[in-house]
Amino acid sequence: MDMLEMKVPSPGESITEVEIATWLVKDGDYVEKDQAIAEVDSDKATLELPAEESGIIYLKAEEGDVVEVGQVVAHIDTAAAKPEGAAKAEEKKEEAKAEEPKAEPAKEAPKQETPKTYASGTPSPAAKKILDEKGIDAAQVTGSGRDGRITKEDAISATPSMGTPTGYGSRASSSKRMSSLRRKLSQRLVSVKNDTAMLTTFNEVDMSEIFRLRAEYKDAFKNKHGVSLGFMSFFTKAVTRALELFPEVNSMIDGDNIVSFDYNDISIAVSGPKGLMVPVLRNAENLTFRGVEQGIKDLATKVRDGKITPDEMTGGTFTITNGGVFGSMMSTPIINPPQSAILGMHNIVERPIVKNGGITIAPMMYIAMSYDHRIIDGRESVGFVVAVKEGIEDPVNVLMGGDPKRALEL
């Protein structure tokens, strides 16, 4: 018997342990090489563990176990032959099942129904008083009196189980262990509230110009580049410009030191099947509109399919989160540590605003930036948000150098 030890590989830098979230195979199953045998949770992502060789697998860890990187979690008997005939036996079983004559359902004797009259389901005065005291709807009680009338005895014997009392419903509950990813996230969020001087500053932006540009160029952009021209590329470009103007926002605390970065690695908050993930768009300051849209699409697809790696979610210097896709009007986003600031986008609502001395209707969005006041002061935080507002409200001149076609590579 040739036994191969299946060890937990390192999912990424600084990760020393993972949790067995789900076994995708059973003990004694035959597995093929590269077949996914388990899902493991690290504190940054959920990853699939593939079989290194084909053979019969013997599990050495339980679901929920926390195991160290390099620890043996399964053995694979590589000398075991693939079971034959299993598929054929299953097919024959299905065929036999299909050929079985269907038994006709037994005919039930016709039920004797009480003819309905105006009295059916009507409680007597005494019965009504008792039902009212119990909080039971008369419609939920079957009357045994003449013509279906509800008698006093029916009311006395009636219980809430015979009907649904007003204001009550299911009382079921369930409990399950939080995943390693969710536990780590909760710890990080609590530490942010406890260990930072977090404040939030707000502003509103007129999205009219973004709407106009997208309406004019989105079809040509999609046809040429194969990706949609969305709002995120405009906001990402506006943010990278604002970070150049206010480099303090692109910094973080390391002990007693302030570390500043000459590059913009933008973390993009993405909701996935395993929860909120924040993959990183590297050197976003050098990306074109097409580059931003393609990069975000690729990262979002990996999150959705569970293919994102821990390395793709580490090292961000600033985060953008868009609660507007879920309908949020305004929020105070929480900082993504160890970063010092995060920008929250929200939903777009047509509102009356004053333009050129008159009232007009415009698509408006509230934006909010939460920041660590230990290293970012009011001047920088407010100035940063105003710089983002400038880029969104005048994208042609501020973000596109006056030439939309060239900026969009059309």
MARLOMI-557786 format. One record per residue (C-alpha): residue number from 1; residue in one letter; x, y, z. Coordinates in steps of 0.5 Angstrom, whole numbers, plus 500, padded with zeros to 3 digits. Layout:
// residues N
pos | code | px | py | pz
NUM | A | X | Y | Z
...
***
This chain:
// residues 410
pos | code | px | py | pz
1 | M | 500 | 500 | 500
2 | D | 503 | 507 | 498
3 | M | 501 | 512 | 502
4 | L | 501 | 519 | 500
5 | E | 501 | 524 | 506
6 | M | 497 | 530 | 504
7 | K | 499 | 536 | 508
8 | V | 496 | 543 | 508
9 | P | 500 | 548 | 503
10 | S | 502 | 555 | 505
11 | P | 496 | 559 | 503
12 | G | 500 | 566 | 503
13 | E | 505 | 570 | 507
14 | S | 504 | 570 | 514
15 | I | 499 | 565 | 515
16 | T | 501 | 559 | 519
17 | E | 494 | 556 | 520
18 | V | 487 | 554 | 517
19 | E | 481 | 551 | 519
20 | I | 478 | 545 | 515
21 | A | 471 | 548 | 513
22 | T | 468 | 543 | 509
23 | W | 470 | 536 | 507
24 | L | 468 | 535 | 499
25 | V | 469 | 528 | 500
26 | K | 468 | 522 | 505
27 | D | 473 | 517 | 508
28 | G | 475 | 512 | 503
29 | D | 472 | 515 | 497
30 | Y | 477 | 514 | 491
31 | V | 479 | 521 | 488
32 | E | 482 | 524 | 482
33 | K | 489 | 528 | 482
34 | D | 487 | 535 | 482
35 | Q | 480 | 534 | 485
36 | A | 478 | 539 | 490
37 | I | 477 | 535 | 497
38 | A | 476 | 540 | 502
39 | E | 475 | 548 | 503
40 | V | 480 | 551 | 508
41 | D | 479 | 558 | 511
42 | S | 484 | 562 | 513
43 | D | 484 | 569 | 516
44 | K | 484 | 572 | 509
45 | A | 480 | 567 | 504
46 | T | 477 | 561 | 503
47 | L | 481 | 556 | 499
48 | E | 480 | 549 | 496
49 | L | 485 | 544 | 497
50 | P | 486 | 539 | 491
51 | A | 488 | 532 | 491
52 | E | 496 | 531 | 490
53 | E | 495 | 524 | 487
54 | S | 489 | 519 | 485
55 | G | 487 | 514 | 490
56 | I | 483 | 512 | 496
57 | I | 483 | 518 | 501
58 | Y | 483 | 517 | 508
59 | L | 481 | 523 | 512
60 | K | 486 | 525 | 518
61 | A | 482 | 531 | 521
62 | E | 475 | 533 | 522
63 | E | 471 | 539 | 519
64 | G | 472 | 545 | 524
65 | D | 479 | 543 | 526
66 | V | 484 | 548 | 526
67 | V | 491 | 545 | 523
68 | E | 497 | 548 | 522
69 | V | 501 | 549 | 515
70 | G | 504 | 543 | 513
71 | Q | 500 | 539 | 518
72 | V | 498 | 532 | 515
73 | V | 490 | 532 | 514
74 | A | 489 | 526 | 509
75 | H | 493 | 520 | 507
76 | I | 492 | 518 | 499
77 | D | 493 | 510 | 498
78 | T | 496 | 511 | 491
79 | A | 496 | 504 | 489
80 | A | 489 | 503 | 490
81 | A | 486 | 501 | 483
82 | K | 480 | 506 | 481
83 | P | 473 | 502 | 483
84 | E | 470 | 499 | 477
85 | G | 463 | 498 | 475
86 | A | 460 | 503 | 480
87 | A | 458 | 507 | 475
88 | K | 455 | 501 | 471
89 | A | 451 | 499 | 477
90 | E | 448 | 506 | 479
91 | E | 446 | 506 | 472
92 | K | 442 | 499 | 472
93 | K | 439 | 501 | 479
94 | E | 436 | 508 | 475
95 | E | 434 | 504 | 469
96 | A | 430 | 499 | 474
97 | K | 427 | 504 | 478
98 | A | 425 | 507 | 471
99 | E | 422 | 501 | 469
100 | E | 418 | 499 | 476
101 | P | 411 | 500 | 475
102 | K | 408 | 506 | 478
103 | A | 403 | 504 | 483
104 | E | 396 | 507 | 483
105 | P | 394 | 511 | 489
106 | A | 389 | 508 | 493
107 | K | 382 | 512 | 492
108 | E | 380 | 515 | 499
109 | A | 373 | 515 | 501
110 | P | 369 | 521 | 500
111 | K | 369 | 525 | 506
112 | Q | 363 | 527 | 509
113 | E | 363 | 535 | 509
114 | T | 358 | 539 | 513
115 | P | 354 | 544 | 509
116 | K | 357 | 551 | 510
117 | T | 351 | 556 | 512
118 | Y | 352 | 563 | 515
119 | A | 353 | 559 | 522
120 | S | 359 | 556 | 520
121 | G | 365 | 558 | 524
122 | T | 361 | 563 | 528
123 | P | 362 | 563 | 535
124 | S | 357 | 563 | 540
125 | P | 357 | 569 | 545
126 | A | 360 | 565 | 550
127 | A | 365 | 562 | 545
128 | K | 367 | 569 | 542
129 | K | 369 | 572 | 549
130 | I | 373 | 566 | 551
131 | L | 377 | 566 | 544
132 | D | 378 | 573 | 545
133 | E | 381 | 572 | 552
134 | K | 386 | 567 | 549
135 | G | 388 | 571 | 543
136 | I | 385 | 566 | 538
137 | D | 382 | 567 | 531
138 | A | 375 | 564 | 530
139 | A | 377 | 563 | 523
140 | Q | 383 | 558 | 526
141 | V | 377 | 554 | 530
142 | T | 373 | 548 | 527
143 | G | 366 | 548 | 530
144 | S | 363 | 542 | 532
145 | G | 356 | 545 | 533
146 | R | 350 | 545 | 529
147 | D | 352 | 547 | 522
148 | G | 359 | 548 | 524
149 | R | 358 | 553 | 529
150 | I | 363 | 554 | 535
151 | T | 361 | 552 | 541
152 | K | 363 | 554 | 548
153 | E | 366 | 547 | 549
154 | D | 370 | 548 | 542
155 | A | 373 | 555 | 545
156 | I | 375 | 552 | 552
157 | S | 379 | 546 | 548
158 | A | 382 | 551 | 543
159 | T | 389 | 552 | 544
160 | P | 394 | 557 | 540
161 | S | 397 | 551 | 537
162 | M | 390 | 550 | 533
163 | G | 391 | 557 | 530
164 | T | 396 | 562 | 529
165 | P | 395 | 568 | 535
166 | T | 396 | 575 | 532
167 | G | 403 | 577 | 532
168 | Y | 406 | 570 | 533
169 | G | 410 | 566 | 528
170 | S | 416 | 561 | 527
171 | R | 420 | 561 | 534
172 | A | 425 | 556 | 531
173 | S | 433 | 558 | 531
174 | S | 439 | 555 | 529
175 | S | 447 | 556 | 531
176 | K | 453 | 555 | 527
177 | R | 460 | 556 | 528
178 | M | 463 | 562 | 525
179 | S | 468 | 561 | 520
180 | S | 475 | 563 | 521
181 | L | 475 | 568 | 516
182 | R | 469 | 571 | 520
183 | R | 472 | 571 | 526
184 | K | 478 | 574 | 524
185 | L | 474 | 580 | 521
186 | S | 470 | 581 | 527
187 | Q | 477 | 581 | 531
188 | R | 480 | 586 | 526
189 | L | 473 | 591 | 526
190 | V | 473 | 591 | 534
191 | S | 481 | 593 | 534
192 | V | 479 | 598 | 529
193 | K | 474 | 601 | 534
194 | N | 478 | 601 | 540
195 | D | 485 | 602 | 537
196 | T | 484 | 608 | 532
197 | A | 481 | 615 | 533
198 | M | 476 | 614 | 527
199 | L | 472 | 620 | 525
200 | T | 468 | 621 | 518
201 | T | 467 | 627 | 514
202 | F | 461 | 627 | 509
203 | N | 460 | 631 | 502
204 | E | 455 | 630 | 496
205 | V | 457 | 629 | 489
206 | D | 453 | 631 | 483
207 | M | 454 | 625 | 478
208 | S | 451 | 629 | 472
209 | E | 457 | 629 | 468
210 | I | 459 | 621 | 469
211 | F | 452 | 620 | 467
212 | R | 453 | 624 | 461
213 | L | 460 | 621 | 459
214 | R | 457 | 614 | 460
215 | A | 451 | 615 | 456
216 | E | 456 | 617 | 450
217 | Y | 461 | 612 | 450
218 | K | 459 | 606 | 454
219 | D | 457 | 602 | 448
220 | A | 464 | 604 | 444
221 | F | 468 | 602 | 450
222 | K | 465 | 596 | 451
223 | N | 465 | 594 | 444
224 | K | 473 | 595 | 444
225 | H | 475 | 593 | 451
226 | G | 470 | 588 | 453
227 | V | 469 | 591 | 459
228 | S | 463 | 596 | 462
229 | L | 465 | 603 | 463
230 | G | 462 | 603 | 470
231 | F | 462 | 608 | 476
232 | M | 468 | 605 | 480
233 | S | 474 | 607 | 474
234 | F | 472 | 614 | 475
235 | F | 472 | 614 | 483
236 | T | 478 | 610 | 483
237 | K | 482 | 615 | 478
238 | A | 479 | 621 | 483
239 | V | 482 | 617 | 489
240 | T | 489 | 616 | 486
241 | R | 489 | 624 | 484
242 | A | 487 | 626 | 491
243 | L | 492 | 621 | 494
244 | E | 497 | 625 | 490
245 | L | 495 | 631 | 493
246 | F | 494 | 629 | 500
247 | P | 499 | 624 | 501
248 | E | 498 | 623 | 509
249 | V | 491 | 619 | 507
250 | N | 496 | 614 | 503
251 | S | 500 | 613 | 510
252 | M | 499 | 608 | 516
253 | I | 502 | 608 | 523
254 | D | 507 | 602 | 525
255 | G | 509 | 603 | 532
256 | D | 511 | 610 | 533
257 | N | 513 | 611 | 526
258 | I | 508 | 614 | 520
259 | V | 509 | 610 | 514
260 | S | 508 | 613 | 507
261 | F | 507 | 610 | 500
262 | D | 509 | 613 | 493
263 | Y | 504 | 608 | 490
264 | N | 497 | 607 | 491
265 | D | 494 | 600 | 492
266 | I | 487 | 601 | 492
267 | S | 483 | 595 | 496
268 | I | 476 | 594 | 493
269 | A | 471 | 592 | 498
270 | V | 467 | 586 | 494
271 | S | 461 | 582 | 497
272 | G | 462 | 574 | 496
273 | P | 459 | 568 | 498
274 | K | 464 | 567 | 504
275 | G | 463 | 574 | 506
276 | L | 466 | 581 | 505
277 | M | 473 | 581 | 501
278 | V | 477 | 587 | 499
279 | P | 482 | 585 | 494
280 | V | 487 | 590 | 492
281 | L | 488 | 593 | 485
282 | R | 496 | 594 | 485
283 | N | 499 | 601 | 483
284 | A | 492 | 604 | 481
285 | E | 495 | 611 | 479
286 | N | 498 | 608 | 473
287 | L | 492 | 604 | 470
288 | T | 488 | 607 | 465
289 | F | 480 | 607 | 465
290 | R | 480 | 600 | 461
291 | G | 485 | 598 | 466
292 | V | 481 | 599 | 472
293 | E | 475 | 596 | 470
294 | Q | 478 | 590 | 467
295 | G | 482 | 589 | 474
296 | I | 476 | 590 | 478
297 | K | 472 | 585 | 474
298 | D | 478 | 580 | 474
299 | L | 478 | 581 | 482
300 | A | 470 | 581 | 483
301 | T | 470 | 574 | 479
302 | K | 475 | 571 | 483
303 | V | 472 | 573 | 489
304 | R | 465 | 570 | 486
305 | D | 468 | 564 | 484
306 | G | 472 | 563 | 491
307 | K | 479 | 563 | 487
308 | I | 482 | 569 | 490
309 | T | 488 | 568 | 494
310 | P | 491 | 571 | 500
311 | D | 496 | 575 | 496
312 | E | 491 | 578 | 492
313 | M | 488 | 581 | 498
314 | T | 494 | 584 | 502
315 | G | 498 | 590 | 502
316 | G | 493 | 595 | 500
317 | T | 494 | 603 | 502
318 | F | 487 | 605 | 501
319 | T | 480 | 602 | 501
320 | I | 474 | 604 | 497
321 | T | 467 | 601 | 499
322 | N | 460 | 601 | 495
323 | G | 454 | 601 | 499
324 | G | 450 | 604 | 494
325 | V | 449 | 597 | 490
326 | F | 445 | 595 | 496
327 | G | 441 | 601 | 497
328 | S | 445 | 605 | 502
329 | M | 444 | 612 | 502
330 | M | 449 | 614 | 507
331 | S | 454 | 610 | 512
332 | T | 460 | 611 | 516
333 | P | 465 | 606 | 513
334 | I | 470 | 603 | 518
335 | I | 477 | 603 | 516
336 | N | 481 | 597 | 513
337 | P | 487 | 596 | 518
338 | P | 492 | 597 | 518
339 | Q | 490 | 603 | 513
340 | S | 488 | 610 | 515
341 | A | 482 | 611 | 511
342 | I | 477 | 609 | 507
343 | L | 472 | 612 | 502
344 | G | 464 | 610 | 502
345 | M | 460 | 611 | 496
346 | H | 452 | 610 | 496
347 | N | 446 | 610 | 492
348 | I | 445 | 615 | 487
349 | V | 438 | 619 | 488
350 | E | 435 | 624 | 484
351 | R | 434 | 631 | 488
352 | P | 433 | 638 | 487
353 | I | 439 | 642 | 487
354 | V | 441 | 649 | 486
355 | K | 445 | 650 | 479
356 | N | 447 | 657 | 476
357 | G | 442 | 661 | 481
358 | G | 436 | 656 | 479
359 | I | 433 | 649 | 482
360 | T | 434 | 643 | 478
361 | I | 434 | 636 | 478
362 | A | 440 | 632 | 479
363 | P | 443 | 625 | 480
364 | M | 446 | 626 | 487
365 | M | 451 | 621 | 491
366 | Y | 453 | 622 | 498
367 | I | 460 | 620 | 499
368 | A | 464 | 619 | 506
369 | M | 471 | 618 | 508
370 | S | 472 | 615 | 515
371 | Y | 480 | 616 | 517
372 | D | 484 | 615 | 523
373 | H | 485 | 622 | 526
374 | R | 492 | 620 | 529
375 | I | 495 | 622 | 523
376 | I | 490 | 625 | 518
377 | D | 488 | 632 | 520
378 | G | 481 | 635 | 518
379 | R | 485 | 639 | 513
380 | E | 487 | 633 | 509
381 | S | 481 | 629 | 510
382 | V | 476 | 635 | 508
383 | G | 481 | 637 | 502
384 | F | 481 | 629 | 500
385 | V | 474 | 629 | 500
386 | V | 473 | 635 | 496
387 | A | 478 | 633 | 491
388 | V | 474 | 627 | 490
389 | K | 468 | 631 | 489
390 | E | 472 | 635 | 484
391 | G | 474 | 629 | 480
392 | I | 467 | 626 | 479
393 | E | 463 | 633 | 478
394 | D | 468 | 635 | 472
395 | P | 471 | 628 | 470
396 | V | 473 | 631 | 463
397 | N | 478 | 636 | 465
398 | V | 480 | 633 | 472
399 | L | 481 | 626 | 470
400 | M | 481 | 626 | 463
401 | G | 486 | 631 | 461
402 | G | 480 | 634 | 457
403 | D | 480 | 629 | 452
404 | P | 475 | 623 | 454
405 | K | 476 | 619 | 447
406 | R | 484 | 619 | 449
407 | A | 483 | 617 | 456
408 | L | 478 | 612 | 454
409 | E | 483 | 609 | 449
410 | L | 477 | 610 | 443
***
